[in-house]
């Protein structure tokens, strides 16, 4: 899957959220988007979902506008800090519902085992911790085995242990062939283990990008961000 932003701007009233972004993301990459609040990171993710379009410029996924291609959107998954689960249903019922929406015939029990929730399959989601809910949300977001997974602040509200558990799940997925992800997070500890490339945004513009290796320390990533994003 090939993703391109070509001279992209996105304006909300007088605010320029993205300002002339040129960016290409390649198949197999796991890209960290980093920057201060308001830098344009989440706006960039929303453009990839096809739920909104640029003010000017083009966004293309495999040469297609995601707003106009259902085939492209079917290969995208989204996990955000907004968990979006039915709390009055069990974990099993939640995944069964979303599997039916996708027209999938899956072993739901096996899927829950994969994210460490097999023993809680028939418990109501309303009684889950936030970390458990987020792991269930990850299972939901990847039911259809998307080629591109969008991650918008997935560690928000998680304690250190829960964040590490979710990070391990995402890292394991990032090691699988033919997967791609774009991650927005302030959690550099987990991001350093997931990312293969870092893109830094400042005031709606790309100010730095480079490859990243998993064996580098998270402090190096923090130093990189500080060096290029400080005022």
C-alpha positions in Angstrom: 0.0 0.0 0.0 1.4 3.4 -1.0 0.2 6.6 0.6 0.9 10.1 -0.7 0.2 13.6 0.4 0.8 16.1 -2.4 0.9 19.8 -1.4 -1.9 19.2 1.1 -3.4 22.0 3.1 -6.3 21.7 5.5 -8.0 24.9 6.9 -10.6 25.2 9.6 -11.9 28.8 9.4 -8.8 31.0 10.0 -6.7 28.1 11.3 -4.3 26.3 8.9 -4.1 22.8 10.4 -1.9 21.5 7.5 0.2 23.8 5.4 1.7 22.4 2.2 2.4 18.8 3.4 4.3 16.6 0.9 4.8 13.1 2.3 5.0 9.6 0.9 4.5 6.5 3.2 5.6 3.2 1.8 4.2 -0.3 2.3 5.7 -2.1 5.3 6.5 1.2 7.2 5.2 2.0 10.7 5.3 5.7 10.9 5.3 7.8 14.1 3.8 11.3 13.6 5.1 13.5 16.4 4.6 17.1 17.3 3.0 19.5 19.8 -0.8 19.7 20.2 -2.2 21.4 17.2 0.6 20.5 14.9 -1.7 18.7 12.5 -1.1 15.1 13.4 -4.7 14.0 14.0 -5.9 16.1 11.0 -3.5 14.1 8.8 -5.0 10.8 10.1 -8.5 12.0 9.4 -7.6 12.7 5.8 -6.4 9.1 5.5 -9.7 7.7 6.8 -11.5 9.5 3.9 -14.0 11.1 6.3 -12.8 14.5 5.2 -10.7 15.9 2.4 -7.9 18.5 2.0 -8.6 22.1 1.4 -6.1 22.0 -1.4 -3.7 19.3 -2.7 -4.3 15.6 -3.0 -4.3 12.6 -0.7 -3.9 9.3 -2.5 -3.8 5.7 -1.2 -2.7 3.3 -3.9 -3.5 6.1 -6.4 -7.1 6.5 -5.1 -8.8 9.2 -3.2 -9.9 7.5 0.1 -13.1 9.6 0.1 -14.2 8.0 -3.2 -12.9 4.5 -3.0 -14.7 2.0 -0.7 -12.2 -0.6 -1.7 -9.4 1.5 -0.2 -11.3 2.2 3.0 -12.0 -1.5 3.5 -8.2 -2.0 3.9 -8.0 0.7 6.7 -8.4 0.1 10.5 -8.6 2.8 13.2 -7.8 2.6 16.8 -8.1 5.9 18.8 -8.4 7.1 22.4 -12.1 7.0 21.9 -12.7 3.4 22.4 -16.2 3.1 20.7 -17.4 -0.2 22.1 -20.8 -1.3 23.4 -20.5 -1.5 27.1 -23.8 -3.3 27.6 -22.5 -6.2 25.5 -19.9 -8.8 26.2 -16.5 -8.8 24.6 -17.6 -11.8 22.4 -20.9 -10.0 21.4 -19.0 -6.8 20.5 -16.6 -8.6 18.2 -19.4 -10.7 16.7 -21.4 -7.6 15.9 -18.5 -5.9 14.1 -17.5 -9.1 12.3 -21.1 -9.3 10.9 -20.8 -5.7 9.7 -17.6 -6.7 7.8 -19.3 -9.9 6.5 -16.6 -12.0 8.3 -16.9 -15.5 9.6 -14.3 -15.6 12.4 -13.3 -17.6 15.4 -14.1 -14.9 17.9 -12.8 -16.9 20.9 -9.4 -17.2 19.2 -9.4 -13.5 18.4 -10.0 -12.7 22.0 -7.3 -15.1 23.1 -4.9 -13.2 20.8 -5.3 -10.0 22.8 -5.3 -11.7 26.2 -9.1 -11.5 26.8 -10.1 -15.1 26.2 -11.1 -15.6 29.9 -13.2 -12.5 29.7 -15.0 -13.4 26.5 -18.5 -13.4 28.1 -18.0 -10.6 30.5 -19.8 -7.2 30.0 -17.4 -4.7 28.5 -18.7 -2.0 31.0 -16.9 -3.8 33.7 -13.5 -3.8 31.9 -10.6 -1.6 32.8 -9.5 0.9 30.3 -6.6 -1.2 29.3 -8.8 -4.2 28.6 -11.2 -2.1 26.6 -8.4 -0.7 24.5 -7.1 -4.2 23.8 -10.6 -5.2 22.7 -10.8 -2.1 20.6 -7.5 -3.2 18.9 -9.1 -6.6 18.2 -12.1 -4.8 16.7 -9.9 -2.5 14.6 -8.0 -5.4 13.1 -10.8 -8.0 12.6 -10.7 -7.4 8.8 -6.9 -7.6 8.7 -6.4 -4.1 7.4 -3.2 -3.3 5.5 -3.1 0.2 7.0 -3.8 0.7 10.7 -4.3 4.3 12.0 -3.5 4.8 15.7 -4.6 8.1 17.2 -3.3 8.5 20.8 -4.1 4.8 21.6 -2.2 5.0 25.0 -4.2 7.9 26.4 -5.6 7.1 29.8 -3.7 3.9 30.3 -1.4 3.2 33.2 2.1 2.1 32.5 1.4 -1.6 32.6 -1.7 -1.4 30.3 0.2 0.9 27.9 3.1 -1.7 27.8 0.6 -4.5 27.1 -1.0 -2.6 24.3 2.4 -1.6 23.0 3.5 -5.2 22.9 0.4 -6.1 20.8 1.1 -3.3 18.4 4.8 -4.1 18.2 4.0 -7.8 17.4 1.7 -6.6 14.6 4.4 -4.3 13.2 6.7 -7.2 12.8 4.3 -9.0 10.6 4.8 -8.8 6.8 2.5 -6.7 4.6 1.3 -4.5 7.5 1.6 -0.7 7.7 0.6 1.8 10.5 0.6 5.5 11.2 0.9 6.3 14.9 0.1 9.5 16.8 1.2 9.4 20.4 3.1 11.3 23.1 4.3 7.9 24.6 7.8 7.7 23.2 8.6 4.6 25.2 6.1 2.5 23.3 6.5 4.4 20.0 10.3 3.7 19.9 9.5 0.0 19.8 6.8 0.2 17.1 8.1 2.9 14.6 10.3 2.2 11.6 10.1 5.9 10.6 9.6 9.2 12.3 7.9 12.2 10.8 7.9 15.4 12.8 5.2 18.1 12.4 5.3 21.7 13.5 2.5 24.2 12.9 1.1 22.1 10.1 4.3 21.4 8.3 6.7 18.5 8.1 10.0 19.7 9.6 11.9 16.5 9.8 11.7 12.8 8.8 14.0 9.9 9.1 14.2 6.1 9.5 14.1 4.5 12.9 15.4 1.2 14.3 13.6 -0.7 17.1 16.8 -1.3 19.1 17.4 2.4 19.7 16.5 3.8 23.2 13.3 5.8 23.7 15.4 8.7 25.1 17.0 9.0 21.7 13.6 9.4 20.2 12.7 12.0 22.8 15.9 13.9 22.1 15.2 13.8 18.4 11.7 15.3 18.9 13.0 18.0 21.3 15.8 19.0 18.9 13.5 19.6 16.0 10.3 20.7 17.7 11.5 23.1 20.3 10.6 26.8 19.8 
